[in-house]
Amino acid sequence: MKAFSKCFAVVLTAASLITLGGCAKSTPDNKVATTANWNARTSAMVEKNYLDYWQSHKEVAEYGITFKDTSATGYSVSYDTENAVYTTEFYMEKSYDWQSAALPEEYRTEEAKSEPVYVYTTSLAISGAYKITATGDEKKFDDVLQSVCKFRLAGDNLQPVYSKQIIKNTAPDSIGTQIIDVAYVQTDSVFETFYNVDCTEALVKQTDNLAEVKEQEAKKIKLKDKSGLSIFDNSQLRAAVRAFTMTGGASRKFKVVAPQNGAVQVSTVTITAPVELDRNDEAQKAIITALDNCAPDDYIFFDGTPSSGDETARTYRFNAVVMSINADLKGSNPTCWYSTVENNDVNGTRSVLLRMTNPLPFGLGTLTYSLKALNVKDI
């Protein structure tokens, strides 16, 4: 299978781990605890009470994109962020059929089996150009990401059952060159990943649209090992982290299936204590406006101390989560902001993803995705 660029992740973009004691189990349970924080009540006991809701409603989030250029070399990248679009959708499929003819034959169950699964989709469209300053040569690009991931309930640790990623990506490859065609690497592929019912193996099918002959390659990935860590597909990662318990100073360790590399990566996140969004910060105003405009029947953000002279102002807090997705990537790590869960019994904030910052390799700059609209729609 063709190796996928390690740089792609920067463009796309629980309770504490159980400590082992003794050797009673050959496979320890080191899973990250996951809770359905997208529900108005987060208790694991009531998650199934919301299944009908997510089968008839869809959460749609739209994000504005900005780019800060920090390149100090003769090699740079620019993005048309004004016309870029990034959206996510979250809902539920009533019945995932484990005997479906669409599944690999070896992954179909002998007996009839179906189950409800969450569905998380992302869509990114962004254009830009790489440029060599000395020569003036540039390469324009139009990148696209479309992904869908289906996964089990939070009570089942959000185990993935299926994902599909349509990727057209242009990533920086070398800053020491004066030849524009060497300065970047392109990917135009479709990755479809099937997980077996026990989530111990995955089958990745790749179609490379840049190949002279479009042939579909397949590779199996073994998922089970002695670590006992949670397993997530990389296309569901930001939805999975949303289900973690956000304890300031805590870290979470888990495994991420990267279909593009045909491999499993051990990843970690570090969570900071809650911080209040600043209404005087220009960069945060769009997020605050999006939250102010949420339908009160869908999201109940708690009133805080009103700003001077403004009795309607609310206080919004978030937990920043620093993601170490791949140890082979050098430099700064992506950071996500999630709205703080203030009350587990009346969880109006629903741990919404508010912002993502993705540093590019080689110090070329940072892409930032900020929430600008959040709605729940009937399906």
VOBA-1610 file (N, C-alpha, C; in pm, whole numbers, padded with zeros to 5 digits, always signed):
BEGIN
Met+00084-00119+00000Met+00000+00000+00000Met+00088+00125+00000Lys+00057+00220-00083Lys+00136+00342-00091Lys+00133+00418+00040Ala+00252+00456+00088Ala+00259+00529+00216Ala+00195+00665+00200Phe+00124+00707+00303Phe+00055+00836+00302Phe+00139+00941+00369Ser+00140+01063+00319Ser+00223+01170+00374Ser+00193+01195+00520Lys+00298+01200+00602Lys+00282+01227+00744Lys+00235+01371+00768Cys+00248+01455+00667Cys+00213+01597+00683Cys+00064+01621+00671Phe-00011+01522+00623Phe-00153+01545+00597Phe-00231+01579+00722Ala-00193+01519+00834Ala-00270+01538+00957Ala-00276+01683+00998Val-00177+01765+00959Val-00177+01903+01005Val-00276+01987+00927Val-00312+01942+00808Val-00407+02019+00728Val-00550+01981+00765Leu-00576+01857+00788Leu-00711+01815+00823Leu-00748+01859+00965Thr-00673+01774+00925Thr-00694+01756+01051Thr-00781+01700+01054Ala-01271+01107+02936Ala-01244+00975+02992Ala-01197+00988+03135Ala-01219+00911+03191Ala-01159+00907+03324Ala-01015+00867+03308Ser-00938+00877+03417Ser-00797+00845+03407Ser-00778+00700+03366Leu-00664+00673+03300Leu-00633+00537+03263Leu-00621+00451+03387Ile-00667+00327+03378Ile-00661+00236+03491Ile-00517+00192+03511Thr-00465+00201+03633Thr-00330+00160+03662Thr-00326+00011+03690Leu-00231-00057+03627Leu-00222-00201+03646Leu-00168-00235+03783Gly-00219-00344+03838Gly-00167-00394+03964Gly-00155-00544+03956Gly-00032-00596+03955Gly-00013-00740+03945Gly-00028-00789+03803Cys-00036-00920+03785Cys-00040-00981+03652Cys-00158-01075+03639Ala-00271-01035+03691Ala-00387-01124+03693Ala-00443-01145+03552Lys-00424-01044+03462Lys-00481-01053+03328Lys-00370-01039+03226Ser-00369-01126+03124Ser-00268-01115+03019Ser-00293-00993+02932Thr-00419-00952+02916Thr-00452-00831+02843Thr-00520-00733+02938Pro-00450-00633+02988Pro-00508-00541+03086Pro-00613-00451+03022Asp-00698-00395+03105Asp-00798-00301+03057Asp-00746-00160+03079Asn-00679-00106+02978Asn-00627+00030+02984Asn-00711+00125+02900Lys-00835+00091+02878Lys-00920+00174+02793Lys-00947+00310+02856Val-00955+00412+02771Val-01000+00543+02815Val-01151+00536+02834Ala-01200+00579+02948Ala-01345+00581+02971Ala-01409+00684+02878Thr-01518+00646+02813Thr-01588+00736+02721Thr-01732+00754+02766Thr-01779+00877+02759Thr-01913+00913+02802Thr-01980+00993+02691Ala-02111+00976+02672Ala-02183+01044+02565Ala-02204+01191+02600Asn-02096+01268+02596Asn-02102+01409+02634Asn-02183+01495+02539Trp-02223+01441+02425Trp-02307+01516+02331Trp-02454+01513+02373Asn-02486+01437+02477Asn-02623+01432+02527Asn-02645+01537+02637Ala-02771+01572+02658Ala-02803+01670+02762Ala-02776+01615+02902Arg-02771+01482+02914Arg-02728+01417+03038Arg-02622+01315+02999Thr-02511+01312+03072Thr-02397+01232+03029Thr-02390+01095+03092Ser-02477+01061+03183Ser-02470+00933+03250Ser-02475+00817+03151Ala-02385+00719+03171Ala-02383+00602+03083Ala-02515+00527+03089Met-02585+00539+03201Met-02711+00467+03219Met-02822+00523+03129Val-02809+00648+03087Val-02917+00708+03009Val-02880+00725+02862Glu-02761+00682+02821Glu-02720+00700+02681Glu-02822+00640+02585Lys-02871+00521+02616Lys-02963+00454+02525Lys-03098+00523+02518Asn-03127+00611+02614Asn-03252+00688+02607Asn-03247+00792+02496Tyr-03127+00823+02445Tyr-03111+00926+02344Tyr-03094+00869+02203Leu-03101+00737+02188Leu-03078+00678+02057Leu-03180+00725+01955Asp-03307+00728+01994Asp-03411+00775+01901Asp-03386+00920+01862Tyr-03336+01000+01956Tyr-03311+01141+01927Tyr-03207+01156+01817Trp-03094+01086+01831Trp-02986+01102+01733Trp-03015+01030+01602Gln-03117+00943+01601Gln-03159+00882+01475Gln-03254+00971+01397Ser-03305+01075+01462Ser-03397+01167+01396Ser-03345+01311+01394His-03228+01334+01455His-03168+01467+01456His-03020+01459+01418Lys-02971+01568+01363Lys-02832+01575+01319Lys-02769+01705+01370Glu-02655+01693+01437Glu-02581+01812+01478Glu-02489+01854+01364Val-02499+01979+01323Val-02418+02032+01213Val-02336+02150+01266Ala-02203+02140+01252Ala-02114+02248+01296Ala-02035+02298+01176Glu-02025+02428+01165Glu-01950+02491+01056Glu-01838+02576+01116Tyr-01720+02572+01052Tyr-01603+02639+01106Tyr-01542+02734+01003Gly-01505+02853+01051Gly-01427+02944+00970Gly-01280+02909+00984Ile-01201+02942+00882Ile-01060+02904+00879Ile-00972+03028+00862Thr-00864+03035+00939Thr-00764+03140+00924Thr-00627+03075+00913Phe-00533+03146+00853Phe-00397+03094+00840Phe-00297+03202+00880Lys-00204+03164+00969Lys-00096+03254+01010Lys+00033+03204+00949Asp+00090+03285+00859Asp+00214+03248+00789Asp+00333+03283+00877Thr+00413+03182+00910Thr+00533+03206+00991Thr+00659+03158+00919Ser+00649+03134+00790Ser+00765+03083+00716Ser+00874+03190+00712Ala+00998+03147+00737Ala+01112+03238+00736Ala+01215+03191+00634Thr+01172+03104+00544Thr+01262+03051+00442Thr+01218+03101+00306Gly+01284+03052+00205Gly+01247+03089+00068Gly+01137+03002+00012Tyr+01069+02932+00101Tyr+00964+02839+00062Tyr+00841+02869+00146Ser+00727+02892+00086Ser+00609+02932+00163Ser+00483+02869+00105Val+00376+02875+00183Val+00246+02828+00139Val+00143+02934+00176Ser+00042+02949+00093Ser-00068+03040+00122Ser-00199+02966+00102Tyr-00304+03011+00175Tyr-00435+02948+00165Tyr-00542+03052+00141Asp-00640+03016+00060Asp-00757+03101+00039Asp-00858+03066+00148Thr-00836+03119+00267Thr-00922+03083+00381Thr-01059+03149+00373Glu-01069+03260+00301Glu-01198+03329+00291Glu-01303+03241+00225Asn-01259+03158+00130Asn-01353+03073+00058Asn-01346+02926+00100Ala-01267+02898+00204Ala-01254+02761+00253Ala-01376+02724+00337Val-01409+02597+00337Val-01526+02548+00410Val-01486+02422+00488Tyr-01520+02418+00618Tyr-01501+02297+00698Tyr-01627+02275+00781Thr-01688+02158+00764Thr-01811+02126+00838Thr-01801+01985+00896Thr-01875+01964+01005Thr-01888+01830+01062Thr-02035+01801+01088Glu-02071+01674+01084Glu-02206+01630+01116Glu-02198+01511+01210Phe-02295+01504+01301Phe-02300+01395+01399Phe-02444+01349+01413Tyr-02465+01219+01395Tyr-02599+01164+01409Tyr-02587+01013+01432Met-02696+00938+01414Met-02693+00795+01442Met-02764+00716+01333Glu-02705+00601+01299Glu-02766+00506+01207Glu-02833+00397+01290Lys-02959+00370+01263Lys-03037+00281+01348Lys-02985+00138+01348Ser-02939+00090+01233Ser-02904-00052+01224Ser-02782-00072+01134Tyr-02671-00112+01193Tyr-02553-00153+01117Tyr-02558-00304+01104Asp-02572-00353+00982Asp-02597-00494+00955Asp-02465-00569+00937Trp-02436-00661+01029Trp-02310-00736+01024Trp-02316-00852+00924Gln-02428-00869+00855Gln-02435-00969+00748Gln-02449-00904+00611Ser-02427-00774+00606Ser-02442-00700+00480Ser-02342-00748+00375Ala-02389-00754+00252Ala-02302-00794+00141Ala-02193-00690+00115Ala-02209-00570+00170Ala-02108-00466+00151Ala-01983-00492+00236Leu-01995-00578+00337Leu-01881-00608+00423Leu-01791-00713+00358Pro-01662-00714+00393Pro-01577-00825+00349Pro-01637-00956+00398Glu-01631-01058+00316Glu-01698-01184+00349Glu-01652-01240+00482Glu-01521-01227+00512Glu-01469-01285+00636Glu-01512-01207+00760Tyr-01568-01085+00743Tyr-01613-01004+00856Tyr-01764-01015+00881Arg-01834-01088+00797Arg-01978-01105+00817Arg-02002-01211+00924Thr-02099-01185+01010Thr-02129-01280+01117Thr-02214-01394+01063Glu-02200-01511+01125Glu-02277-01627+01082Glu-02425-01610+01117Glu-02450-01553+01233Glu-02588-01529+01275Glu-02624-01383+01255Ala-02752-01357+01237Ala-02798-01219+01216Ala-02759-01131+01334Lys-02700-01017+01304Lys-02659-00925+01409Lys-02661-00783+01353Ser-02726-00693+01425Ser-02726-00552+01388Ser-02724-00469+01515Glu-02682-00346+01502Glu-02672-00258+01618Glu-02674-00112+01573Pro-02720-00021+01660Pro-02713+00120+01626Pro-02570+00170+01636Val-02531+00261+01546Val-02396+00317+01549Val-02403+00467+01527Tyr-02312+00539+01593Tyr-02299+00681+01567Tyr-02232+00701+01431Val-02263+00815+01369Val-02202+00852+01241Val-02143+00991+01256Tyr-02015+01005+01223Tyr-01946+01134+01229Tyr-01885+01162+01093Thr-01923+01274+01033Thr-01870+01309+00902Thr-01796+01441+00909Thr-01696+01456+00823Thr-01624+01583+00810Thr-01611+01616+00663Ser-01607+01744+00632Ser-01590+01789+00494Ser-01506+01916+00493Leu-01396+01911+00421Leu-01306+02025+00409Leu-01277+02051+00262Ala-01287+02177+00221Ala-01247+02219+00088Ala-01164+02346+00103Ile-01039+02343+00057Ile-00951+02458+00073Ile-00851+02462-00042Ser-00826+02580-00093Ser-00730+02596-00203Ser-00614+02683-00157Gly-00506+02680-00231Gly-00388+02759-00194Gly-00277+02739-00294Ala-00154+02772-00251Ala-00039+02759-00342Ala+00090+02749-00261Tyr+00183+02667-00309Tyr+00320+02664-00259Tyr+00406+02748-00352Lys+00505+02818-00294Lys+00585+02910-00374Lys+00732+02905-00334Ile+00820+02905-00436Ile+00964+02919-00417Ile+00999+03066-00441Thr+01043+03135-00337Thr+01065+03280-00347Thr+01171+03315-00450Ala+01279+03243-00452Ala+01393+03277-00539Ala+01357+03269-00687Thr+01275+03172-00723Thr+01241+03152-00864Thr+01104+03210-00901Gly+01020+03230-00800Gly+00884+03276-00826Gly+00791+03165-00871Asp+00845+03042-00880Asp+00761+02930-00921Asp+00661+02896-00811Glu+00541+02858-00851Glu+00442+02819-00752Glu+00356+02704-00803Lys+00298+02632-00708Lys+00207+02523-00739Lys+00075+02551-00671Lys-00029+02574-00750Lys-00162+02595-00695Lys-00230+02461-00672Phe-00316+02457-00571Phe-00385+02332-00540Phe-00526+02358-00490Asp-00609+02257-00504Asp-00745+02257-00449Asp-00761+02126-00373Asp-00752+02134-00240Asp-00756+02015-00156Asp-00897+01988-00106Val-00927+01860-00092Val-01060+01818-00047Val-01044+01700+00048Leu-01120+01702+00156Leu-01132+01587+00245Leu-01279+01561+00272Gln-01320+01439+00252Gln-01454+01398+00292Gln-01439+01266+00367Ser-01490+01261+00488Ser-01478+01138+00567Ser-01608+01106+00637Val-01629+00977+00656Val-01742+00930+00736Val-01691+00815+00821Cys-01725+00816+00948Cys-01687+00708+01038Cys-01808+00664+01117Lys-01826+00533+01126Lys-01935+00476+01205Lys-01872+00403+01323Phe-01929+00426+01443Phe-01870+00366+01562Phe-01977+00338+01667Arg-01942+00249+01760Arg-02035+00202+01861Arg-02063+00308+01967Leu-02153+00275+02058Leu-02193+00366+02165Leu-02075+00395+02258Ala-02087+00504+02332Ala-01985+00537+02430Ala-01972+00426+02534Gly-02084+00361+02565Gly-02080+00249+02657Gly-02001+00131+02604Asp-01979+00127+02473Asp-01897+00025+02408Asp-01763+00083+02364Asn-01722+00192+02431Asn-01591+00255+02409Asn-01573+00312+02269Leu-01685+00341+02200Leu-01680+00405+02069Leu-01598+00326+01968Gln-01600+00195+01979Gln-01523+00112+01885Gln-01567+00138+01741Pro-01474+00164+01652Pro-01510+00187+01511Pro-01555+00058+01444Val-01649+00071+01351Val-01692-00043+01271Val-01666-00020+01121Tyr-01655+00108+01082Tyr-01637+00138+00939Tyr-01591+00283+00923Ser-01507+00308+00823Ser-01475+00446+00786Ser-01444+00454+00637Lys-01467+00571+00582Lys-01432+00599+00443Lys-01377+00740+00437Gln-01262+00755+00372Gln-01198+00886+00360Gln-01163+00911+00214Ile-01215+01020+00162Ile-01182+01065+00026Ile-01084+01181+00041Ile-00962+01162-00007Ile-00855+01257+00025Ile-00788+01306-00103Lys-00791+01436-00122Lys-00711+01502-00224Lys-00629+01609-00153Asn-00502+01582-00131Asn-00422+01664-00040Asn-00286+01699-00100Thr-00243+01822-00075Thr-00112+01868-00117Thr-00037+01912+00008Ala+00073+01844+00040Ala+00145+01869+00165Ala+00289+01909+00137Pro+00348+01992+00225Pro+00489+02028+00208Pro+00577+01906+00224Asp+00682+01898+00142Asp+00768+01779+00144Asp+00915+01812+00168Ser+00961+01926+00117Ser+01101+01964+00135Ser+01115+02115+00123Ile+01185+02176+00220Ile+01205+02321+00214Ile+01345+02357+00163Gly+01426+02257+00135Gly+01562+02284+00091Gly+01578+02285-00059Thr+01469+02275-00131Thr+01477+02265-00276Thr+01442+02397-00344Gln+01495+02418-00461Gln+01458+02531-00545Gln+01372+02485-00663Ile+01331+02359-00659Ile+01248+02302-00765Ile+01107+02283-00710Ile+01012+02352-00768Ile+00877+02355-00713Ile+00814+02216-00707Asp+00841+02130-00806Asp+00779+01998-00807Asp+00834+01905-00701Val+00944+01945-00634Val+01001+01865-00526Val+00955+01920-00390Ala+00895+02037-00391Ala+00862+02108-00267Ala+00735+02056-00201Tyr+00659+01974-00271Tyr+00533+01927-00216Tyr+00510+01782-00258Val+00416+01717-00191Val+00374+01582-00229Val+00223+01580-00233Gln+00168+01511-00332Gln+00023+01508-00349Gln-00033+01367-00326Thr-00153+01366-00272Thr-00228+01242-00253Thr-00368+01262-00311Asp-00414+01163-00384Asp-00552+01163-00434Asp-00601+01018-00426Ser-00658+00984-00310Ser-00692+00845-00284Ser-00824+00833-00209Val-00880+00716-00213Val-00997+00680-00133Val-00956+00563-00044Phe-00980+00578+00087Phe-00950+00472+00182Phe-01081+00426+00247Glu-01109+00298+00237Glu-01228+00241+00298Glu-01182+00134+00397Thr-01224+00149+00523Thr-01177+00060+00630Thr-01293-00013+00694Phe-01281-00144+00700Phe-01381-00229+00764Phe-01319-00291+00889Tyr-01395-00292+00999Tyr-01350-00355+01123Tyr-01432-00480+01147Asn-01368-00585+01199Asn-01446-00704+01231Asn-01528-00680+01357Val-01621-00768+01385Val-01719-00745+01491Val-01655-00734+01629Asp-01540-00798+01649Asp-01471-00792+01778Asp-01370-00679+01785Cys-01354-00604+01676Cys-01258-00493+01667Cys-01116-00540+01701Thr-01079-00655+01649Thr-00944-00707+01666Thr-00865-00702+01536Glu-00933-00667+01426Glu-00868-00662+01295Glu-00942-00562+01207Ala-00868-00499+01117Ala-00928-00407+01020Ala-00875-00440+00881Leu-00959-00420+00782Leu-00921-00438+00643Leu-00932-00303+00573Val-00820-00253+00520Val-00817-00124+00452Val-00809-00146+00302Lys-00900-00084+00231Lys-00897-00087+00084Lys-00864+00052+00034Gln-00759+00062-00049Gln-00716+00192-00101Gln-00726+00194-00252Thr-00784+00302-00303Thr-00784+00329-00446Thr-00702+00455-00470Asp-00591+00442-00543Asp-00502+00554-00570Asp-00538+00615-00705Asn-00595+00734-00702Asn-00639+00799-00825Asn-00525+00859-00905Leu-00405+00867-00847Leu-00289+00920-00919Leu-00211+00811-00992Ala-00242+00686-00963Ala-00172+00577-01028Ala-00212+00569-01176Glu-00119+00522-01257Glu-00147+00509-01400Glu-00264+00414-01423Val-00264+00307-01346Val-00375+00212-01352Val-00441+00210-01214Lys-00567+00246-01208Lys-00637+00254-01080Lys-00672+00114-01031Glu-00588+00064-00943Glu-00611-00066-00884Glu-00638-00050-00735Gln-00728-00130-00683Gln-00759-00125-00541Gln-00667-00221-00466Glu-00594-00168-00370Glu-00508-00249-00286Glu-00577-00272-00152Ala-00547-00384-00089Ala-00608-00417+00040Ala-00500-00461+00138Lys-00517-00421+00263Lys-00422-00459+00367Lys-00496-00481+00497Lys-00462-00590+00566Lys-00521-00616+00696Lys-00430-00562+00806Ile-00493-00509+00911Ile-00420-00453+01024Ile-00465-00525+01151Lys-00373-00581+01224Lys-00405-00644+01351Lys-00416-00536+01458Leu-00523-00539+01536Leu-00550-00434+01634Leu-00528-00479+01778Lys-00540-00607+01804Lys-00533-00655+01941Lys-00389-00677+01984Asp-00354-00627+02102Asp-00223-00652+02159Asp-00236-00657+02311Lys-00124-00659+02381Lys-00126-00673+02526Lys-00150-00542+02599Ser-00159-00432+02526Ser-00173-00302+02592Ser-00312-00280+02650Gly-00414-00336+02586Gly-00551-00315+02632Gly-00600-00173+02613Leu-00536-00095+02524Leu-00574+00044+02501Leu-00699+00054+02414Ser-00772+00165+02428Ser-00885+00193+02340Ser-00836+00207+02196Ile-00925+00176+02103Ile-00893+00185+01961Ile-00992+00279+01893Phe-00938+00379+01820Phe-01021+00471+01743Phe-00968+00480+01601Asp-01058+00505+01505Asp-01018+00536+01369Asp-00977+00682+01364Asn-00876+00716+01282Asn-00831+00856+01286Asn-00936+00954+01235Ser-01034+00907+01158Ser-01138+00998+01110Ser-01243+01028+01217Gln-01244+00952+01328Gln-01339+00978+01436Gln-01273+01043+01556Leu-01142+01071+01547Leu-01065+01107+01666Leu-01122+01226+01742Arg-01158+01332+01670Arg-01207+01452+01741Arg-01344+01427+01805Ala-01423+01339+01748Ala-01550+01301+01812Ala-01524+01213+01933Ala-01423+01127+01925Ala-01392+01039+02037Ala-01341+01120+02156Val-01252+01215+02132Val-01198+01297+02240Val-01310+01376+02306Arg-01411+01411+02232Arg-01527+01481+02287Arg-01592+01401+02399Ala-01575+01269+02396Ala-01638+01181+02494Ala-01551+01157+02617Phe-01431+01215+02620Phe-01343+01196+02735Phe-01388+01284+02852Thr-01351+01244+02973Thr-01369+01330+03089Thr-01256+01432+03090Met-01292+01560+03086Met-01192+01666+03074Met-01144+01710+03212Thr-01041+01645+03262Thr-00982+01679+03390Thr-00851+01752+03366Gly-00842+01876+03411Gly-00723+01957+03387Gly-00597+01889+03437Gly-00494+01884+03352Gly-00367+01823+03388Gly-00360+01676+03357Ala-00472+01617+03317Ala-00475+01473+03290Ala-00426+01444+03148Ser-00383+01322+03125Ser-00348+01277+02991Ser-00420+01146+02964Arg-00445+01120+02838Arg-00512+00998+02795Arg-00427+00932+02687Lys-00416+00801+02693Lys-00336+00726+02597Lys-00425+00624+02528Phe-00411+00611+02397Phe-00498+00521+02320Phe-00431+00490+02187Lys-00494+00403+02110Lys-00441+00367+01978Lys-00530+00425+01869Val-00466+00471+01761Val-00538+00528+01648Val-00503+00449+01522Val-00606+00402+01453Val-00586+00333+01326Val-00572+00439+01217Ala-00459+00436+01146Ala-00433+00530+01038Ala-00440+00454+00906Pro-00557+00449+00842Pro-00569+00372+00717Pro-00469+00417+00610Gln-00434+00547+00610Gln-00343+00598+00508Gln-00204+00538+00519Asn-00165+00500+00640Asn-00035+00438+00661Asn-00045+00286+00676Gly-00168+00236+00682Gly-00187+00094+00703Gly-00130+00048+00836Ala-00144+00132+00938Ala-00079+00104+01066Ala-00162+00155+01182Val-00120+00114+01303Val-00181+00162+01427Val-00077+00244+01502Gln-00116+00364+01546Gln-00027+00453+01619Gln-00073+00465+01764Val+00020+00465+01857Val-00013+00496+01996Val-00009+00647+02011Ser-00118+00705+02056Ser-00131+00850+02064Ser-00170+00891+02205Thr-00147+01017+02236Thr-00185+01071+02367Thr-00247+01208+02350Val-00330+01246+02446Val-00378+01383+02455Val-00353+01433+02597Thr-00327+01562+02608Thr-00309+01627+02739Thr-00415+01733+02753Ile-00485+01733+02865Ile-00601+01819+02886Ile-00568+01928+02986Thr-00604+02052+02954Thr-00579+02165+03045Thr-00705+02197+03124Ala-00688+02273+03230Ala-00801+02316+03312Ala-00890+02412+03234Pro-01019+02424+03271Pro-01110+02512+03198Pro-01063+02657+03196Val-01083+02720+03080Val-01048+02861+03060Val-01169+02931+02998Glu-01193+03054+03039Glu-01308+03129+02988Glu-01277+03191+02853Leu-01372+03178+02759Leu-01359+03249+02632Leu-01363+03399+02658Asp-01281+03473+02585Asp-01265+03617+02606Asp-01344+03695+02502Arg-01447+03765+02546Arg-01530+03844+02454Arg-01455+03963+02396Asn-01343+04000+02455Asn-01264+04111+02403Asn-01156+04067+02305Asp-01145+03937+02285Asp-01045+03883+02193Asp-01109+03868+02056Glu-01055+03938+01955Glu-01114+03936+01822Glu-01121+03795+01766Ala-01018+03713+01793Ala-01014+03579+01736Ala-01119+03487+01796Gln-01170+03520+01915Gln-01267+03434+01983Gln-01411+03483+01968Lys-01429+03603+01911Lys-01564+03660+01900Lys-01657+03574+01814Ala-01603+03516+01706Ala-01688+03436+01619Ala-01740+03312+01692Ile-01656+03252+01774Ile-01698+03136+01852Ile-01808+03175+01948Ile-01788+03287+02019Ile-01886+03334+02117Ile-02019+03367+02049Thr-02012+03431+01933Thr-02134+03463+01860Thr-02208+03336+01820Ala-02134+03234+01776Ala-02197+03107+01738Ala-02269+03045+01858Leu-02206+03051+01975Leu-02269+02995+02095Leu-02388+03078+02139Asp-02375+03211+02128Asp-02488+03299+02162Asp-02609+03269+02075Asn-02584+03227+01951Asn-02693+03207+01855Asn-02750+03065+01855Cys-02696+02977+01940Cys-02749+02841+01946Cys-02893+02841+01996Ala-02975+02753+01940Ala-03113+02742+01986Ala-03115+02696+02132Pro-03185+02768+02219Pro-03185+02732+02362Pro-03242+02594+02390Asp-03324+02540+02300Asp-03377+02406+02320Asp-03272+02299+02293Asp-03166+02336+02220Asp-03061+02240+02184Asp-02939+02251+02273Tyr-02898+02373+02304Tyr-02779+02396+02385Tyr-02811+02501+02491Ile-02791+02468+02615Ile-02820+02560+02726Ile-02687+02597+02790Phe-02627+02704+02743Phe-02501+02747+02799Phe-02528+02830+02924Phe-02458+02798+03032Phe-02488+02855+03161Phe-02453+03003+03169Asp-02543+03080+03232Asp-02518+03222+03252Asp-02404+03240+03351Gly-02318+03337+03322Gly-02211+03370+03415Gly-02228+03512+03463Thr-02120+03574+03503Thr-02127+03712+03547Thr-02139+03803+03425Pro-02247+03880+03413Pro-02264+03965+03295Pro-02151+04066+03282Ser-02116+04096+03157Ser-02018+04202+03134Ser-02078+04335+03177Ser-01994+04428+03203Ser-02040+04559+03249Ser-02138+04619+03150Gly-02257+04648+03197Gly-02358+04712+03113Gly-02428+04617+03018Asp-02397+04487+03024Asp-02460+04391+02934Asp-02518+04277+03017Glu-02645+04281+03043Glu-02707+04182+03131Glu-02731+04048+03062Thr-02711+04045+02928Thr-02737+03920+02856Thr-02609+03841+02829Ala-02494+03897+02860Ala-02368+03828+02831Ala-02357+03700+02912Arg-02301+03597+02852Arg-02282+03470+02919Arg-02134+03436+02924Thr-02101+03351+03017Thr-01964+03305+03030Thr-01953+03164+02971Tyr-01863+03148+02877Tyr-01838+03018+02816Tyr-01697+02974+02852Arg-01684+02849+02891Arg-01551+02798+02923Arg-01518+02679+02832Phe-01388+02654+02817Phe-01344+02543+02733Phe-01224+02475+02796Asn-01206+02348+02759Asn-01085+02274+02793Asn-01001+02260+02666Ala-00876+02302+02672Ala-00786+02282+02559Ala-00726+02142+02568Val-00720+02073+02455Val-00668+01937+02449Val-00556+01934+02346Val-00434+01910+02392Val-00318+01901+02304Val-00304+01757+02257Met-00300+01738+02126Met-00299+01603+02069Met-00162+01566+02014Ser-00105+01460+02067Ser+00018+01403+02011Ser-00024+01281+01931Ile-00051+01304+01803Ile-00111+01199+01720Ile-00007+01103+01666Asn+00110+01155+01634Asn+00213+01073+01572Asn+00349+01117+01624Ala+00419+01027+01693Ala+00548+01062+01752Ala+00653+01094+01647Asp+00631+01050+01521Asp+00728+01077+01415Asp+00721+01220+01364Leu+00611+01289+01395Leu+00598+01428+01351Leu+00667+01520+01451Lys+00758+01602+01403Lys+00831+01694+01489Lys+00761+01830+01491Gly+00786+01906+01597Gly+00728+02039+01607Gly+00605+02041+01695Ser+00528+02150+01685Ser+00411+02169+01770Ser+00301+02071+01733Asn+00218+02038+01831Asn+00107+01946+01811Asn-00025+02021+01793Pro-00122+01960+01725Pro-00254+02020+01712Pro-00319+02036+01850Thr-00400+02140+01864Thr-00473+02165+01989Thr-00619+02188+01956Cys-00706+02125+02033Cys-00851+02142+02016Cys-00911+02200+02143Trp-01013+02285+02125Trp-01089+02339+02238Trp-01227+02273+02238Tyr-01267+02222+02357Tyr-01401+02166+02375Tyr-01473+02243+02485Ser-01599+02275+02461Ser-01675+02346+02564Ser-01682+02260+02691Thr-01661+02324+02804Thr-01650+02254+02931Thr-01785+02197+02976Val-01782+02072+03019Val-01902+02010+03077Val-01912+02058+03222Glu-02005+02149+03246Glu-02017+02212+03378Glu-02101+02128+03474Asn-02194+02051+03418Asn-02288+01977+03502Asn-02329+01850+03428Asn-02295+01733+03483Asn-02323+01607+03416Asn-02472+01577+03406Asp-02552+01633+03497Asp-02695+01605+03498Asp-02773+01696+03403Val-02722+01817+03381Val-02784+01909+03285Val-02672+01962+03197Asn-02630+01878+03104Asn-02511+01906+03025Asn-02546+01990+02902Gly-02574+02116+02925Gly-02612+02203+02816Gly-02501+02234+02720Thr-02376+02228+02765Thr-02263+02265+02678Thr-02227+02153+02581Arg-02257+02030+02614Arg-02243+01914+02525Arg-02101+01893+02472Ser-02000+01949+02536Ser-01860+01928+02499Ser-01837+01950+02349Val-01885+02061+02298Val-01877+02092+02155Val-01733+02130+02118Leu-01688+02084+02001Leu-01558+02124+01949Leu-01567+02269+01902Leu-01491+02357+01967Leu-01499+02501+01940Leu-01390+02551+01847Arg-01273+02489+01857Arg-01159+02544+01781Arg-01052+02436+01765Met-00980+02441+01651Met-00866+02354+01628Met-00752+02438+01572Thr-00632+02418+01621Thr-00514+02481+01563Thr-00422+02370+01514Asn-00384+02376+01388Asn-00300+02274+01327Asn-00172+02337+01273Pro-00059+02323+01344Pro+00068+02376+01294Pro+00118+02295+01174Leu+00166+02363+01072Leu+00224+02297+00956Leu+00369+02260+00985Pro+00421+02157+00919Pro+00562+02121+00938Pro+00654+02228+00880Phe+00781+02220+00918Phe+00885+02312+00870Phe+00860+02455+00912Gly+00773+02477+01012Gly+00747+02613+01059Gly+00682+02702+00956Leu+00602+02644+00866Leu+00542+02722+00758Leu+00420+02803+00802Gly+00366+02773+00920Gly+00250+02849+00967Gly+00151+02761+01041Thr+00035+02818+01070Thr-00068+02746+01147Thr-00205+02773+01088Leu-00280+02666+01066Leu-00420+02676+01026Leu-00507+02666+01151Thr-00603+02756+01162Thr-00694+02756+01277Thr-00837+02747+01228Tyr-00913+02654+01285Tyr-01053+02633+01253Tyr-01136+02678+01374Ser-01225+02774+01356Ser-01305+02828+01467Ser-01453+02816+01437Leu-01527+02768+01537Leu-01671+02750+01521Leu-01739+02881+01481Lys-01825+02874+01380Lys-01902+02994+01342Lys-02051+02967+01332Ala-02091+02839+01337Ala-02235+02807+01338Ala-02252+02667+01395Leu-02356+02651+01479Leu-02384+02522+01542Leu-02535+02504+01550Asn-02586+02397+01488Asn-02731+02374+01484Asn-02763+02226+01496Val-02880+02196+01544Val-02934+02061+01539Val-03052+02063+01444Lys-03047+01975+01344Lys-03150+01973+01241Lys-03223+01839+01240Asp-03349+01843+01199Asp-03425+01719+01183Asp-03371+01644+01063Ile-03366+01513+01074Ile-03323+01429+00963Ile-03444+01388+00879
//
